[in-house]
Amino acid sequence: MSNAPAYSIEPQNFWTDPYPDFAKMPPIAYVPELDATLITRHADIAVNEKKDGCVFFLAATGVDDGLDG
């Protein structure tokens, strides 16, 4: 559990197209359906990824992150 504000999603819709939910979420949100805290803004990710204890997962969103070789 996180102390971030909770934001509920419809999992099937989220996996199909997460961007409508990302647009409505606060910058940092606990999503109970995923049991995860999501950071949704690029600037916040850039700051928080450097902190100890943060773990980041890349979701398959169709965006080329350049990490698959």
N, C-alpha and C positions, 0 to 999 in steps of 0.2 A: 504494500500500500504506500501511497505517496501523499505528501501534504499539498500537492498541486491541486488546483480546481479539477473536479471530475467532469468529464465530457463523455457521454454515451454515444455509441455508434451502432449502426446495423452492420454486422461484420461482412455479410456478403456484398452489400453495396460498397463498403469501404475497400474491400480487396479488389472490386471491379474498377472503382474510380475514387481514390481517397481525396482528391482535390476539393470537392465541395465541402467535405468535413474539415479539411485543413483550413479553408477560408473562414469557417465559423468558429474554430477552436481558439481558445486563448493561446498565447505564445508557448506556454508550457501547460500541459493538461495530462491528468491521469485518466486513462481509458480502461474502465473496469473489464470490458469484454476482451481486452488484450492482456490484462494485468500488467500494464506498462505505462510509463510516463513518456509522453511524446513531446519533443521540442520541435516546433513547426516553422520557426522563422530562421532563415539562413544566418543572420547576424547572431542570434542566440546560440545556434549550433556552434558557430565559429568560436564563441567565447567559452561555452561549456565543454566542448570536446577536449579542451586542454586541462580540465580539472581531473584530479585523481578520483577514481571510483565511478567515472562515467563510462558506460558501455553503449556503443552505437551500433545499430543494425541498419543495413540498407534494405529497403523493401523493393520488390520488383514493381516499379512504377512506369516502366517504359522509358525512363530517362537514362541516357548513356552516361554512366559515371566513369567510364574509362578504366575500370578495375578488372575487367574480365579478359585482359590480354590483348 
